[in-house]
Amino acid sequence: MIDRRDMLALGTFGVLTLGASSLADAAAITPDQVSLPFHGRQLHVLDLTHRLTRAFAFTPGRLSMEAVEGSGTNAGMALNRISIVEHTGTHLDAPRHFSPKGASVGDMAISQLIVPLVIIDIREKAKANRDARVEPKDVAAWEHRHGRIPAGSCVAMLSGWDPLGAFANYGSLPPAERRKSPGFDAAVMDILTKRDVIGIGVDTMSIDAGQAMPAFPVHQAWLRSGRWALEGLANLDRAPAAGALLFAGVAPLENATGMPARVIALY
């Protein structure tokens, strides 16, 4: 796990000054995870991002890509023009998504996007109920085991959900089950606000449970309080429940309400 001194070092980009020899010693564990020397021990870098493809067509508007006319030259240059809804694939919701005067992605400081990661596992509940939620008792159970949730952290729900698999199986489900998906319970928002949590995340495509939409009570309460959210996270089952650092890499696009993100965990 990463202690406070390591977090400080990472926060000042110490990981970027490891040197060529350390980077050469990095060992790939899987295609989306690497381990490298850091302060005399191994630092694991885990990708929490789904590959962004047209398979995420269930979001409003398809991802499209086309070559820019005339970009092919003898020099070998290629350019593509892309069109995408901000909230596609693994992505960040900025406060402006539900608050017209809230911060946009372009307003967010880098210090808001490198934070301690807390993972609350509700996989057992989600197996029994497609509309399972992170409830106050789940937060209490995590704190009983790991201590108080760190201020300034991102609290992520691990439900075992596969967004692309869920979309592929949508037509085979009974109508009553189609709108169900795990998410946060609105009652948890006040608890996390009092813990000074800055972000929440889910492995589904919405921080609201499926049957809570289209009212979006969690989106309303959380984003309007000036905090952010990550949706469509991957590989949370391979990260520790406590002790990791999360980095949400988003382009600081002015006025954007959200942005596809490259999210990684360091531990």
N, C-alpha and C positions, 0 to 999 in steps of 0.2 A: 504494500500500500504506500501511498505518497503522503509524507508528513507535511507539516506547515512550511518547513524550510524548503522542501522540494517544490511545494506549490509556489513559493516565492521565486525560486529559481526558474521554474517553468513560466511563471507569469512575466518574468523579465527576459523570456526567450532563451533561457539557459540551454534548453534542448536543441536549439539551433546552433550552439557553439560546441557541440560534442567533438568535432574534428573529423577529418576524413577517415582516420583509422578506426574510430568507434563506429561510424556509419558502415564501414566495410565489414565490421564484425556482426552487424545486425543479422538476425536469423529470422526468416519467414516461417511462422508457425502454420498459417493457412494463407490463402490469397488475400484475406482481409485482416490479417493480424501479423505484426512483426514484433520481435523482442530485440532490444539493443541495450548496450551498457550505459548506465547512468548513475553517477555518484557511487560507484563500487558495487552496484547491483543491476539486475535486469529491469528495464522499463518496458512494459507491454503497451503497444499501440494498437487499438482495436477499432475497426471501421464500424460505425453504427448506421451506415447509409445504404439504402437500396440503390441498385444500379438504375439510373433514370432512363426508361425506355418508353415506347408508345404503349406498353402494357398498362400504364397508369391512365388508360383512356376513360376511366370512370369519373375522373375529375372533369369539371366543365371545360370543354375545349381541349382538343387533342394537341399533343406535342407535335410540332412540325419542323422540319429542317430542309432547307434547300440551298444549293450552291449559289453563291453570289455571282451573277452574270459577269463574265470577264475576269474572274479571279484566278482562273488557271493560266499560268504563264510559263515561259521557258525556265524561270527560276524555280518552279515547283511549288509556288504559293497556292494555297487553297483557303477559301473563306466560305463559311456557311451562315445563312440567316436563319435564326430560330424564332419560333413563336410558341409561347407556353403560358399557361395560367400560373400565377405566382405560387399557388398552393397545390403543387403537383409533386408526387414522389415524397421522399424525405425532405421536409421543409420546415421553415420557421414561420410562426405567426407573430407579427409585430403588434404592439398595442393598437395601431391604426386600423387593423383588420376589423375591430369592433368599436373603435373610438375615433371619430373623424379628426379630433384634435390631438390624438395620441401620437407617440413617437412612431416614425416610419423605420423601415430597415436601415435607411441611410442615416438616421439620427442616433443609432445605437452605438455606444462606445465599445471598443474591443474588450474592455474590462467586464462588460456585462455578458460576454460570450465565452469566457474562460472561467468555469465555476466548478465547485465540488459536485459530484454526481451521487445521488441517492436513488436506489432502485427498490421499488416495492413490488414484490412478487405475488400476483393474484391468479396464477395459472390454475390452481386447483378449483377456485371459484369459477373461473372462465370455462373450464371443462364442463361444469354442471349447468352453467347459465351463460348464454351468449351475450347477455346484457349485464354481466357482472361489473361491479364498480369498485374503485379504490374508496373505501369508507373510513371514517374516523378510527374504527377499531384496527384497521390495517396500519394506519400511521402509528397508533399506540403500540402495536406489536413490533414494528420496526424499531421504534425508539427504545422499547424494553430490551431489545437485543443489542442495538448498536449505539445507544445514547441519543441525545437530542439532535434533531436534524440541523445541520450547519446553516447559519445565516448565509444568504447569498448563493444558495445552492440551486440545482435543478433536481426536482423530484420526478422520477420517471416510473411509469407503470409498465410492468412486465406481465402481459397476459398470455403470451404465446401465440398471438394473432399473426396471421400471414395475410397482409392486405391483398396481394395478387391472388392467392389461393381462395380467399373469401369472395373476391369478385368473380373468379372463374366458376365457383360453386353456387353463385347467387340464384341462378335459375332453377336449381334442383331443390331449393329450400321451400318449405311451406310459407305462404304469404306472411303469416304472423312472425316468422323468424327472420325475414329478409332485412328488416330495419334494425336488427339487434347487433350491437358490437360493444365490447367493453370500453370503459372510460372512467373519468373521475366523477365522484359524487359531488354535487354542489356544496354539501355540508363540509367538505374537506377544505374548501377555499379559504374560509376564515382561519382555520388552524394553520395552514401554510403561510398565510399572510402574517399571522402573529409570529411565526418562526422566521420571518423576513426572507422567505424563499423568493428567488427572482424568476425562476422558470419552472415549467412542468413539461413532461414529455410522455408520449405514448407510442406503443408499437402498432396501434390502429391508425386510422386516418382522421380521427377526431378526438380531441380531449373530452368531448361530451360523449356519454354513452349513446348508442344508436337511438333508443326510444326517447331520449331527452330532446332530440331534434324534431322540428325546426326551431324550438324556443332557444336552444343553445345557452342554457343557464351558466355553464362553466365558462364558456367563451365570454359571455357578458360580464361575469363577475371578475374573472382573472385578467383579461386583456384591458378592460376599462380601469383596472387598478394600476396600469402602467407596466405590467409584467409581460413576459413572452412565453411562447409555447413551441414545442417541437412535436410534429406528427409524422407518422410513418417511420419510426426508428427500427433498426434491425440489430440483431445479435445481442440484445440486452441480456439474454440468458448466459452469455459468455463473459460478462463483466461482473465484478464484485458488487455486492449489495451496498457496500460502503467503502470509502477510501479512494475512489477513483476521481480523476479530474476530467471534465467534459469540455470540449471545444466545438462550438458551432460556427463553422466557416460559411459566412454569407457575404456576397458582394454588397457594399453599402449603397444600394441604389436609392436615389432620392425619391421620396414619396411612396415607396413600395410598401404594400400592406403585408407582404410575406415574400419568401424567397426560397427556392430549392437550396438545400444546404448539404455540405459535406461535414458530417458530425463524427467526431472521434472521441474515444475514451482512452485516457492514459492512467496506468496503474502499475 
